Amino acid sequence: MKKILFLVMVMLIGAVLFAGGSNEDSESVSPATGDKTLTLAATLADTTSIIRCTKDMSVDIKAETDGAIDIKVFPSSTLGAQNDFLEGVQMGTVDMCIIAAGAVENFYSKFAVYSVPFLFRDTEHAYNFFKSDISRQMNEDFLAKTGMRIIGLFNEGYRQVWTKEVPIKSLNDFNGLKMRVPDVTLYVKMFSALGCNATILPYGDVYTGLQTGLIDGVELPIPSVYTGGIYEQVKYCTMTSHIGGPMFCIINDNVWRSLTSDQQESISKNLEKATKKDRENLVTDTTDYITKMKASGITFTDLSVNAMNDLAAAMESVVQDLYGNLLPKDMLDSIRAIE
């Protein structure tokens, strides 16, 4: 039923955009001129760096193409949860989306590489991997399998552990916690291995989940916790930085191929500019968010070396069980070696 409602909502939004929408400056799709209004869905809040950069990108593309390409950004889960609008992109009811790389694993299992704990040193390392031959081949395989084209990589930051009542200082402290995880097999098994009651919950429901006691904690990047107001419902943050927050920008391939080469070039160029700005913002925004959350009363804790080793070992065992053949050691080692 949710998927039916989602599709109806998307079609209604598409009809409004096609007709010109409620805004005076809305562009409609015009077969005669090739002008196109594209929908871009995301779960992230308006105030996140990724959405700010994406909206700036849309303005630049519209200006550069003389209004021919107008990308309308729908943040804050307006078009549903991640799996909803990813399926929408595949079916063509949504043109584009920004989605966590881990969520795409359900469509193409090798993307689990982006969720391997402690694999990437920082966001630049993850981006350099995205530009590598290994990644390009994976993206081509994904395109051939799904009809969806990955055209950019944003990053919402490294994931930390946030709890309401119990500060996490050792592996034992995870035992019995109702920990929210995304609907990704690796995350469910990984936090179950830590002793948690791993609870799948959409990002948009995390605030009320914490508020009502449905969950005791969550593992999310700092910007997502601050901009989503989630910090209001937790008391502790343990700085585990266990997994980065890479997020793909994906477009339906039929839509992509309907664009002229100049329009494709404009999107590619301005998207790369946006992802670069996002990585820069991530540094300054994170510092600012930590300062503000400390002032609100949240306690930030670093794990000891021994505790971090225990955490890494527990997570690594899950990775090997799930992906030992899919992601061989020599592949992971070659990724670690990327400068």
Residue frames relative to the residue before (quaternion, step in Angstrom):
aa qw qx qy qz dx dy dz
M 1.0000 0.0000 0.0000 0.0000 0.00 0.00 0.00
K 0.6270 0.5404 -0.3382 0.4477 3.60 1.00 -0.82
K 0.6665 0.5019 -0.3096 0.4562 3.57 0.95 -0.89
I 0.6262 0.5293 -0.3409 0.4598 3.59 1.04 -0.72
L 0.6613 0.4968 -0.3007 0.4748 3.58 0.93 -0.91
F 0.6236 0.5441 -0.3303 0.4538 3.56 1.03 -0.83
L 0.6847 0.4844 -0.2923 0.4595 3.59 0.85 -0.96
V 0.6272 0.5239 -0.3387 0.4663 3.57 1.03 -0.76
M 0.6544 0.5177 -0.3084 0.4567 3.58 0.96 -0.90
V 0.6590 0.5077 -0.3119 0.4590 3.57 0.93 -0.90
M 0.6647 0.5031 -0.3134 0.4548 3.58 0.95 -0.87
L 0.6334 0.5223 -0.3312 0.4651 3.58 1.06 -0.71
I 0.6468 0.5035 -0.3160 0.4778 3.56 0.99 -0.85
G 0.6429 0.5248 -0.3196 0.4573 3.56 0.99 -0.87
A 0.6440 0.5240 -0.3268 0.4516 3.58 1.01 -0.78
V 0.6381 0.5206 -0.3218 0.4672 3.55 1.05 -0.80
L 0.6672 0.4960 -0.3062 0.4637 3.55 0.92 -0.91
F 0.6382 0.5346 -0.3283 0.4462 3.56 0.97 -0.85
A 0.7163 0.4500 -0.2505 0.4708 3.55 1.00 -0.84
G 0.6672 -0.4982 0.3112 0.4581 3.54 1.25 -0.12
G 0.3921 -0.7612 0.4491 0.2553 3.54 1.33 -0.17
S 0.6414 -0.5339 0.4000 0.3789 3.51 -1.37 -0.13
N 0.6344 0.5189 -0.3334 0.4659 3.59 1.24 -0.28
E 0.5542 -0.6442 0.4202 0.3183 3.55 -0.99 0.82
D 0.7379 0.4192 -0.2418 0.4704 3.57 1.03 -0.69
S 0.3841 0.7338 -0.4893 0.2733 3.62 1.20 0.21
E 0.3000 -0.7381 0.5809 0.1668 3.55 -1.11 0.82
S 0.2419 -0.7488 0.5925 0.1726 3.60 -0.98 0.70
V 0.5597 -0.5783 0.4606 0.3744 3.53 -1.25 0.37
S 0.0405 -0.8202 0.5700 -0.0256 3.57 -0.64 1.08
P 0.3516 -0.7579 0.5077 0.2101 3.61 -0.37 1.20
A 0.6376 0.5610 -0.3386 0.4051 3.57 1.05 -0.71
T 0.7872 0.3117 -0.1571 0.5084 3.57 0.94 -0.86
G 0.4590 -0.6775 0.4585 0.3466 3.59 1.20 -0.43
D 0.4057 0.7076 -0.4830 0.3184 3.60 1.27 0.15
K 0.0454 -0.8147 0.5780 -0.0146 3.59 -0.95 0.89
T 0.1836 -0.7195 0.6575 0.1276 3.51 -1.16 0.78
L 0.1215 -0.8159 0.5650 0.0180 3.56 -0.62 1.18
T 0.3191 -0.7296 0.5726 0.1950 3.57 -1.05 0.81
L 0.0642 -0.7755 0.6278 0.0207 3.56 -1.03 0.87
A 0.1652 -0.8216 0.5439 0.0423 3.58 -0.55 1.22
A 0.0720 0.7789 -0.6210 0.0508 3.58 -1.16 0.66
T 0.4492 -0.6634 0.5214 0.2937 3.57 -1.24 0.41
L 0.5749 0.6509 -0.3581 0.3429 3.57 1.18 -0.57
A 0.5432 -0.6373 0.4489 0.3118 3.55 -1.17 0.67
D 0.6937 -0.4957 0.3531 0.3852 3.54 -1.29 0.51
T 0.7251 0.4815 -0.2433 0.4281 3.55 0.99 -0.89
T 0.5033 0.6526 -0.4404 0.3561 3.63 1.20 -0.13
S 0.6308 -0.5449 0.3996 0.3814 3.54 -1.19 0.55
I 0.6465 0.5434 -0.3333 0.4192 3.58 0.90 -0.89
I 0.6942 0.4498 -0.2848 0.4843 3.58 0.88 -0.87
R 0.6116 0.5342 -0.3600 0.4593 3.61 0.99 -0.70
C 0.6849 0.4830 -0.2803 0.4680 3.57 0.90 -0.97
T 0.6441 0.5269 -0.3223 0.4513 3.58 1.03 -0.78
K 0.6589 0.4951 -0.3135 0.4716 3.58 0.98 -0.78
D 0.6209 0.5155 -0.3388 0.4837 3.59 1.04 -0.71
M 0.6189 0.5468 -0.3279 0.4588 3.57 1.04 -0.83
S 0.6520 0.5285 -0.3133 0.4443 3.57 0.92 -0.91
V 0.6382 0.5241 -0.3169 0.4664 3.57 1.00 -0.85
D 0.6742 0.5018 -0.2930 0.4560 3.58 0.92 -0.95
I 0.6605 0.5036 -0.3124 0.4610 3.59 0.95 -0.85
K 0.6439 0.5232 -0.3269 0.4525 3.57 0.95 -0.85
A 0.6674 0.4902 -0.3021 0.4723 3.59 0.97 -0.85
E 0.6907 0.5033 -0.2818 0.4361 3.55 0.89 -0.97
T 0.7364 0.3783 -0.2229 0.5147 3.61 1.12 -0.63
D 0.4655 -0.7019 0.4227 0.3346 3.58 1.30 0.35
G 0.7384 -0.4498 0.2125 0.4552 3.53 0.98 0.93
A 0.4639 0.7106 -0.4364 0.2990 3.58 1.24 -0.04
I 0.7728 0.2172 -0.1203 0.5841 3.60 1.09 -0.72
D 0.0216 0.7920 -0.6058 0.0725 3.55 -0.59 1.19
I 0.1339 -0.8073 0.5735 0.0363 3.59 -0.36 1.27
K 0.1720 -0.7855 0.5910 0.0645 3.56 -0.61 1.19
V 0.2278 -0.8038 0.5416 0.0927 3.57 -0.57 1.20
F 0.1054 -0.7832 0.6123 0.0238 3.57 -0.87 1.05
P 0.0728 -0.8345 0.5459 0.0168 3.64 -0.02 1.26
S 0.7787 0.4280 -0.2313 0.3962 3.54 -1.38 -0.40
S 0.6221 -0.5871 0.3285 0.4006 3.58 1.02 0.87
T 0.2042 0.8073 -0.5270 0.1699 3.60 1.13 0.59
L 0.7677 0.3131 -0.1694 0.5328 3.58 1.02 -0.79
G 0.7512 -0.4025 0.2073 0.4803 3.57 1.14 0.61
A 0.6766 -0.4585 0.3817 0.4316 3.55 -1.36 -0.16
Q 0.7459 -0.4382 0.2652 0.4258 3.55 -1.29 0.32
N 0.6904 0.4800 -0.2934 0.4548 3.59 0.80 -0.95
D 0.5960 0.5738 -0.3555 0.4350 3.57 1.13 -0.67
F 0.7831 0.3473 -0.2188 0.4672 3.57 0.60 -1.06
L 0.5441 0.5653 -0.4240 0.4523 3.60 1.18 -0.22
E 0.6388 0.4909 -0.3142 0.5022 3.57 1.01 -0.79
G 0.6115 0.5590 -0.3368 0.4474 3.57 1.12 -0.68
V 0.6420 0.5050 -0.3177 0.4816 3.56 1.02 -0.81
Q 0.6521 0.5157 -0.3200 0.4542 3.58 0.95 -0.84
M 0.7211 0.4318 -0.2446 0.4834 3.59 0.96 -0.85
G 0.5056 -0.6665 0.4159 0.3566 3.58 1.21 -0.43
T 0.5005 0.6413 -0.4402 0.3801 3.60 1.24 0.20
V 0.7117 0.2036 -0.1778 0.6484 3.57 1.36 -0.24
D 0.4294 -0.7351 0.4631 0.2467 3.59 -0.88 0.90
M 0.8117 0.0210 0.0690 0.5796 3.56 0.88 -1.02
C 0.0010 -0.7870 0.6147 0.0529 3.54 -1.29 0.26
I 0.2521 -0.6846 0.6496 0.2140 3.50 -1.40 0.26
I 0.0783 0.8274 -0.5338 0.1559 3.54 -0.49 1.23
A 0.5792 -0.5903 0.4350 0.3562 3.57 -1.08 0.73
A 0.5396 -0.6446 0.4357 0.3215 3.55 -0.88 0.95
G 0.6224 0.5635 -0.3383 0.4250 3.58 1.04 -0.73
A 0.6459 0.5280 -0.3274 0.4437 3.58 1.07 -0.69
V 0.6407 0.5243 -0.3226 0.4589 3.59 1.17 -0.51
E 0.4526 0.7003 -0.4356 0.3391 3.57 1.28 -0.22
N 0.6174 0.5626 -0.3436 0.4293 3.58 1.11 -0.67
F 0.6891 0.4397 -0.2647 0.5116 3.58 1.25 -0.45
Y 0.7876 0.0321 0.0180 0.6151 3.58 1.15 -0.68
S 0.3682 -0.8182 0.3969 0.1938 3.53 -0.06 1.38
K 0.6182 0.5796 -0.3618 0.3885 3.63 1.02 -0.63
F 0.5528 0.6031 -0.4031 0.4101 3.60 1.20 -0.29
A 0.4125 0.6869 -0.4713 0.3686 3.57 1.29 0.08
V 0.5072 0.6631 -0.4177 0.3586 3.58 1.21 -0.42
Y 0.6505 0.5273 -0.3202 0.4431 3.59 1.06 -0.70
S 0.7134 0.4327 -0.2488 0.4919 3.58 1.25 -0.33
V 0.4103 0.6979 -0.4934 0.3180 3.59 1.22 0.13
P 0.4542 -0.7180 0.4485 0.2774 3.62 -0.59 1.10
F 0.8755 0.0841 -0.0861 0.4680 3.52 -1.12 0.88
L 0.3823 0.7352 -0.4806 0.2870 3.62 1.17 0.49
F 0.7781 0.2978 -0.1547 0.5310 3.58 0.88 -0.94
R 0.4825 -0.6947 0.4628 0.2652 3.54 -0.91 0.98
D 0.7790 -0.1262 0.1401 0.5980 3.57 0.97 -0.90
T 0.7287 -0.4366 0.2911 0.4401 3.57 -1.30 0.01
E 0.6160 0.5385 -0.3563 0.4512 3.61 1.06 -0.61
H 0.6152 0.5399 -0.3342 0.4673 3.58 1.06 -0.76
A 0.6633 0.4958 -0.3057 0.4699 3.59 0.92 -0.91
Y 0.6612 0.5009 -0.3149 0.4613 3.60 0.99 -0.79
N 0.6391 0.5188 -0.3249 0.4656 3.59 1.01 -0.77
F 0.6140 0.5136 -0.3473 0.4884 3.57 1.11 -0.64
F 0.6212 0.5589 -0.3361 0.4345 3.59 0.97 -0.86
K 0.7067 0.4392 -0.2483 0.4960 3.59 1.11 -0.69
S 0.5270 0.6649 -0.3950 0.3523 3.61 1.26 -0.14
D 0.6613 -0.5063 0.3811 0.4013 3.56 -1.32 0.30
I 0.6030 0.5600 -0.3577 0.4413 3.60 1.05 -0.75
S 0.6953 0.4756 -0.2691 0.4669 3.54 0.87 -0.99
R 0.6326 0.5399 -0.3421 0.4374 3.60 0.93 -0.84
Q 0.6595 0.5017 -0.3124 0.4645 3.58 0.97 -0.83
M 0.6254 0.5296 -0.3305 0.4682 3.58 1.03 -0.78
N 0.6627 0.5072 -0.3044 0.4593 3.57 0.94 -0.89
E 0.6426 0.5138 -0.3198 0.4700 3.59 1.05 -0.76
D 0.6364 0.5206 -0.3230 0.4686 3.59 1.02 -0.79
F 0.6380 0.5289 -0.3072 0.4678 3.56 1.02 -0.88
L 0.6386 0.5278 -0.3128 0.4645 3.58 0.99 -0.88
A 0.6777 0.4949 -0.2941 0.4575 3.58 0.85 -0.97
K 0.6951 0.4895 -0.2702 0.4518 3.58 1.02 -0.78
T 0.8314 0.2810 -0.0842 0.4718 3.57 0.91 -0.96
G 0.4067 -0.6989 0.4960 0.3164 3.60 1.10 -0.51
M 0.6003 0.5190 -0.3650 0.4869 3.58 1.26 0.41
R 0.2339 -0.7934 0.5552 0.0874 3.55 -0.89 1.01
I 0.2765 -0.7439 0.5885 0.1542 3.57 -0.84 1.05
I 0.0677 -0.8477 0.5260 -0.0147 3.57 -0.56 1.17
G 0.8237 0.0592 -0.0447 0.5621 3.61 1.19 -0.07
L 0.2325 -0.7648 0.5862 0.1315 3.55 -1.29 0.38
F 0.1212 -0.7526 0.6458 0.0427 3.53 -0.73 1.17
N 0.1683 -0.7766 0.5905 0.1412 3.60 -1.25 -0.07
E 0.2378 -0.8025 0.5339 0.1197 3.57 -0.68 1.08
G 0.6807 -0.5147 0.2871 0.4350 3.59 1.22 0.28
Y 0.6236 -0.5609 0.3992 0.3703 3.54 -1.29 0.34
R 0.4701 -0.7030 0.4750 0.2434 3.51 -1.07 0.86
Q 0.1252 -0.7716 0.6229 0.0319 3.55 -1.01 0.97
V 0.4517 -0.6732 0.5147 0.2791 3.58 -1.29 0.29
W 0.0992 -0.7993 0.5925 -0.0120 3.56 -0.81 1.15
T 0.0128 -0.8207 0.5705 -0.0296 3.59 -0.83 0.96
K 0.5267 -0.6647 0.4505 0.2792 3.53 -1.24 0.62
E 0.8493 0.1817 -0.0250 0.4950 3.55 0.75 -1.10
V 0.7924 0.2897 -0.1196 0.5234 3.57 0.99 -0.85
P 0.3232 -0.7358 0.5571 0.2092 3.62 -0.69 1.01
I 0.3502 -0.7353 0.5440 0.2018 3.58 -0.96 0.85
K 0.0388 0.8152 -0.5746 0.0613 3.58 -0.59 1.17
S 0.7857 0.0962 -0.0621 0.6080 3.58 1.27 -0.28
L 0.7044 -0.4527 0.3359 0.4313 3.55 -1.30 0.22
N 0.6285 0.5671 -0.3346 0.4140 3.60 1.02 -0.79
D 0.6216 0.5801 -0.3411 0.4009 3.59 1.12 -0.63
F 0.5865 0.5728 -0.3717 0.4356 3.59 1.24 -0.28
N 0.5252 0.6936 -0.3938 0.2965 3.57 1.17 -0.60
G 0.8533 0.1540 -0.1388 0.4784 3.55 -0.76 1.12
L 0.4969 0.6669 -0.4339 0.3466 3.60 1.23 -0.17
K 0.3465 -0.6882 0.5936 0.2324 3.55 -1.07 0.79
M 0.0048 -0.8458 0.5289 -0.0689 3.55 0.03 1.36
R 0.3739 -0.7223 0.5362 0.2258 3.56 -0.75 1.03
V 0.0117 0.7709 -0.6365 0.0208 3.54 -1.04 0.90
P 0.5355 -0.5968 0.4674 0.3723 3.61 -1.17 0.39
D 0.6013 -0.5739 0.4206 0.3635 3.55 -1.29 0.30
V 0.4067 0.6621 -0.4966 0.3869 3.54 0.58 1.29
T 0.5381 -0.6762 0.3965 0.3098 3.57 -0.69 1.11
L 0.6477 0.5397 -0.3294 0.4251 3.59 0.86 -0.93
Y 0.6792 0.4915 -0.2987 0.4560 3.59 0.86 -0.95
V 0.6395 0.5287 -0.3311 0.4493 3.59 0.94 -0.87
K 0.7179 0.4439 -0.2571 0.4707 3.58 0.80 -1.01
M 0.6289 0.5587 -0.3359 0.4237 3.56 1.04 -0.79
F 0.7413 0.3922 -0.2414 0.4883 3.59 0.81 -0.93
S 0.5524 0.5531 -0.3999 0.4785 3.56 1.22 -0.29
A 0.6429 0.5277 -0.3118 0.4594 3.58 1.06 -0.80
L 0.6431 0.5072 -0.3207 0.4758 3.58 1.18 -0.50
G 0.6055 -0.5753 0.3475 0.4261 3.58 1.29 -0.17
C 0.5053 0.6672 -0.4121 0.3603 3.58 1.30 0.03
N 0.3952 -0.5956 0.6201 0.3234 3.48 -1.43 0.17
A 0.1904 -0.8267 0.5209 0.0945 3.57 0.10 1.31
T 0.0833 -0.8250 0.5584 -0.0248 3.56 -0.60 1.21
I 0.2996 -0.7612 0.5508 0.1656 3.58 -0.57 1.17
L 0.1473 0.7734 -0.5964 0.1564 3.54 -0.80 1.09
P 0.4771 -0.6566 0.4872 0.3223 3.63 -0.88 0.83
Y 0.6335 -0.5511 0.3855 0.3825 3.56 -1.13 0.65
G 0.6614 0.5417 -0.3079 0.4176 3.58 0.95 -0.85
D 0.7067 0.4369 -0.2554 0.4944 3.60 1.25 -0.36
V 0.4217 0.7389 -0.4510 0.2700 3.60 1.26 -0.02
Y 0.6394 0.5470 -0.3394 0.4205 3.60 0.87 -0.91
T 0.7257 0.4136 -0.2520 0.4887 3.58 0.76 -1.02
G 0.5814 0.5809 -0.3710 0.4323 3.59 1.15 -0.55
L 0.6660 0.4674 -0.2822 0.5083 3.55 1.04 -0.80
Q 0.6477 0.5519 -0.3064 0.4267 3.55 0.97 -0.93
T 0.7571 0.3919 -0.1963 0.4844 3.58 0.96 -0.90
G 0.5231 -0.6478 0.4104 0.3719 3.59 1.24 -0.22
L 0.3587 0.7298 -0.5015 0.2954 3.57 1.23 0.23
I 0.7746 0.1021 -0.0542 0.6217 3.57 1.16 -0.72
D 0.4085 -0.7093 0.5268 0.2293 3.56 -1.25 0.59
G 0.8147 -0.0018 0.0478 0.5780 3.55 1.16 -0.54
V 0.2107 -0.7588 0.6081 0.1002 3.51 -1.37 0.12
E 0.2059 -0.7429 0.6122 0.1759 3.57 -1.18 0.46
L 0.2000 0.7733 -0.5574 0.2267 3.53 -0.45 1.31
P 0.5814 -0.5661 0.4384 0.3865 3.59 -1.20 0.36
I 0.6603 -0.5375 0.3653 0.3764 3.56 -1.18 0.59
P 0.6737 0.4899 -0.3365 0.4392 3.67 0.77 -0.84
S 0.6530 0.5206 -0.3230 0.4453 3.61 0.97 -0.78
V 0.6535 0.5115 -0.3087 0.4647 3.57 1.04 -0.78
Y 0.6942 0.4684 -0.2886 0.4642 3.58 0.93 -0.84
T 0.7321 0.4441 -0.2615 0.4455 3.59 0.67 -1.08
G 0.6849 0.4625 -0.2873 0.4843 3.58 1.17 -0.51
G 0.4952 -0.6843 0.4116 0.3422 3.59 1.30 0.02
I 0.3865 0.7571 -0.4583 0.2598 3.58 1.30 0.05
Y 0.5704 0.6151 -0.3777 0.3921 3.59 1.13 -0.62
E 0.5770 0.5991 -0.3768 0.4077 3.60 1.18 -0.44
Q 0.7395 0.4110 -0.2097 0.4902 3.58 1.21 -0.48
V 0.6963 0.3971 -0.2838 0.5263 3.63 1.24 0.19
K 0.3336 -0.7472 0.5444 0.1844 3.54 -1.30 0.39
Y 0.8025 0.2491 -0.0883 0.5349 3.57 1.13 -0.66
C 0.0727 -0.7553 0.6484 0.0620 3.52 -1.20 0.66
T 0.1430 -0.7632 0.6262 0.0709 3.55 -0.84 1.04
M 0.3259 -0.7849 0.5021 0.1600 3.54 -0.59 1.21
T 0.0099 0.8322 -0.5503 0.0667 3.53 0.11 1.35
S 0.0886 -0.8248 0.5466 0.1145 3.61 1.09 -0.74
H 0.1757 0.8534 -0.4763 0.1180 3.56 1.06 0.80
I 0.7957 0.0397 0.0028 0.6044 3.59 1.05 -0.72
G 0.4586 -0.6647 0.5152 0.2870 3.56 -1.08 0.73
G 0.4409 -0.7150 0.4888 0.2356 3.55 -1.31 0.18
P 0.0926 0.8238 -0.5547 0.0719 3.64 0.77 0.92
M 0.0530 -0.7909 0.6097 -0.0028 3.55 -0.99 0.90
F 0.3537 -0.7502 0.5277 0.1835 3.54 -0.75 1.12
C 0.2205 -0.6705 0.6771 0.2082 3.50 -1.33 0.45
I 0.0495 -0.8285 0.5548 -0.0580 3.56 -0.53 1.25
I 0.0869 -0.7852 0.6120 0.0364 3.55 -1.08 0.78
N 0.5403 -0.5886 0.4874 0.3522 3.56 -1.12 0.66
D 0.4704 -0.7256 0.4183 0.2780 3.59 -0.68 1.05
N 0.5985 0.5453 -0.3713 0.4545 3.61 1.08 -0.55
V 0.6266 0.5139 -0.3285 0.4851 3.57 1.07 -0.75
W 0.6510 0.5296 -0.3167 0.4421 3.57 0.90 -0.95
R 0.7203 0.4500 -0.2537 0.4630 3.57 0.86 -0.95
S 0.5905 0.5581 -0.3704 0.4502 3.59 1.26 -0.21
L 0.5967 0.5698 -0.3542 0.4403 3.59 1.29 -0.27
T 0.5125 -0.6044 0.4960 0.3550 3.55 -1.20 0.43
S 0.6536 -0.5122 0.3683 0.4182 3.59 -1.21 0.34
D 0.6333 0.5223 -0.3335 0.4637 3.61 1.05 -0.70
Q 0.6535 0.5036 -0.3121 0.4711 3.59 1.01 -0.76
Q 0.6250 0.5228 -0.3286 0.4775 3.58 1.02 -0.77
E 0.6579 0.5136 -0.3035 0.4595 3.55 0.96 -0.91
S 0.6394 0.5248 -0.3273 0.4568 3.59 0.99 -0.78
I 0.6581 0.4943 -0.3098 0.4759 3.58 0.95 -0.87
S 0.6669 0.5127 -0.3075 0.4447 3.60 0.85 -0.95
K 0.6868 0.4960 -0.2853 0.4481 3.57 0.86 -0.99
N 0.7233 0.4344 -0.2535 0.4732 3.58 0.84 -0.95
L 0.5921 0.5457 -0.3639 0.4682 3.58 1.18 -0.48
E 0.6506 0.5002 -0.3220 0.4720 3.59 0.94 -0.81
K 0.6189 0.5310 -0.3270 0.4776 3.57 1.08 -0.75
A 0.6663 0.5079 -0.2998 0.4563 3.59 0.98 -0.85
T 0.6727 0.4886 -0.3114 0.4602 3.60 0.92 -0.83
K 0.6143 0.5339 -0.3439 0.4683 3.60 1.11 -0.66
K 0.6601 0.4959 -0.3018 0.4767 3.58 0.94 -0.89
D 0.6236 0.5464 -0.3355 0.4472 3.58 1.04 -0.76
R 0.6592 0.4945 -0.3205 0.4671 3.61 0.94 -0.80
E 0.6263 0.5140 -0.3346 0.4812 3.58 1.09 -0.64
N 0.6581 0.5166 -0.3054 0.4547 3.57 0.93 -0.90
L 0.5934 0.6087 -0.3633 0.3813 3.55 1.03 -0.81
V 0.6446 0.5258 -0.3153 0.4568 3.58 1.01 -0.79
T 0.7388 0.4167 -0.2397 0.4722 3.58 0.71 -1.06
D 0.6519 0.5253 -0.3230 0.4414 3.59 0.94 -0.85
T 0.6563 0.5289 -0.3223 0.4308 3.58 0.89 -0.92
T 0.6357 0.5261 -0.3205 0.4652 3.57 0.97 -0.85
D 0.6676 0.5026 -0.2873 0.4682 3.55 0.94 -0.93
Y 0.6713 0.5028 -0.3059 0.4506 3.59 0.90 -0.89
I 0.6318 0.5267 -0.3383 0.4571 3.60 0.98 -0.79
T 0.6366 0.5345 -0.3202 0.4545 3.57 0.94 -0.90
K 0.6920 0.4770 -0.2739 0.4675 3.57 0.88 -0.96
M 0.6820 0.4803 -0.3037 0.4604 3.60 0.95 -0.77
K 0.5908 0.5398 -0.3659 0.4751 3.58 1.11 -0.59
A 0.6567 0.5155 -0.3024 0.4599 3.56 0.99 -0.86
S 0.6606 0.5036 -0.3024 0.4675 3.59 1.17 -0.59
G 0.6543 -0.5515 0.2975 0.4234 3.58 1.29 -0.11
I 0.4971 0.6533 -0.4395 0.3646 3.59 1.22 0.06
T 0.2902 -0.7475 0.5771 0.1546 3.56 -0.99 0.91
F 0.1839 -0.7776 0.5956 0.0826 3.58 -0.80 1.05
T 0.0734 -0.8170 0.5714 -0.0253 3.55 -0.85 1.07
D 0.2411 -0.7301 0.6192 0.1596 3.57 -1.11 0.77
L 0.4305 -0.6916 0.5143 0.2680 3.58 -0.97 0.84
S 0.5405 -0.5860 0.4865 0.3574 3.55 -1.23 0.48
V 0.6688 -0.4863 0.3647 0.4280 3.59 -1.24 0.30
N 0.6622 0.5071 -0.3083 0.4574 3.59 0.92 -0.87
A 0.6582 0.5065 -0.3086 0.4637 3.58 0.97 -0.87
M 0.6430 0.5117 -0.3200 0.4715 3.59 1.02 -0.78
N 0.6349 0.5255 -0.3238 0.4647 3.59 1.02 -0.77
D 0.6354 0.5198 -0.3214 0.4719 3.60 1.02 -0.82
L 0.6548 0.5181 -0.3007 0.4609 3.56 0.98 -0.92
A 0.6734 0.5043 -0.2877 0.4576 3.57 0.89 -0.98
A 0.6548 0.5185 -0.3142 0.4513 3.59 0.96 -0.84
A 0.6579 0.5074 -0.3094 0.4625 3.59 0.95 -0.86
M 0.6789 0.4791 -0.2891 0.4754 3.57 0.97 -0.83
E 0.6478 0.5323 -0.3220 0.4397 3.58 0.97 -0.83
S 0.6151 0.5523 -0.3544 0.4371 3.59 1.02 -0.69
V 0.6423 0.5139 -0.3170 0.4721 3.58 1.07 -0.73
V 0.6261 0.5407 -0.3288 0.4555 3.58 1.00 -0.86
Q 0.6791 0.4910 -0.2944 0.4594 3.58 0.89 -0.90
D 0.6447 0.5226 -0.3198 0.4572 3.57 1.01 -0.81
L 0.7362 0.4320 -0.2302 0.4673 3.57 0.93 -0.93
Y 0.8556 0.1732 0.0000 0.4878 3.54 0.81 -1.06
G 0.2479 0.8120 -0.5016 0.1658 3.58 1.20 0.37
N 0.7275 0.3932 -0.2327 0.5119 3.59 1.02 -0.76
L 0.6558 0.5301 -0.3045 0.4429 3.55 1.04 -0.80
L 0.7855 0.1665 -0.0606 0.5930 3.58 1.01 -0.89
P 0.1303 -0.8408 0.5206 0.0706 3.61 0.33 1.20
K 0.6771 -0.5307 0.3403 0.3797 3.53 -1.22 0.59
D 0.6591 0.5149 -0.3358 0.4333 3.62 0.90 -0.80
M 0.6098 0.5353 -0.3456 0.4713 3.57 1.15 -0.61
L 0.6746 0.4882 -0.2931 0.4697 3.58 0.88 -0.94
D 0.6381 0.5229 -0.3242 0.4630 3.58 1.02 -0.78
S 0.6510 0.5057 -0.3227 0.4651 3.59 1.01 -0.77
I 0.6273 0.5176 -0.3351 0.4757 3.58 1.10 -0.62
R 0.6390 0.5284 -0.3237 0.4557 3.58 0.98 -0.84
A 0.6840 0.5083 -0.2787 0.4429 3.58 1.11 -0.72
I 0.4922 0.6632 -0.4392 0.3536 3.61 1.23 -0.21
E 0.2867 -0.7645 0.5561 0.1550 3.56 -0.87 0.97
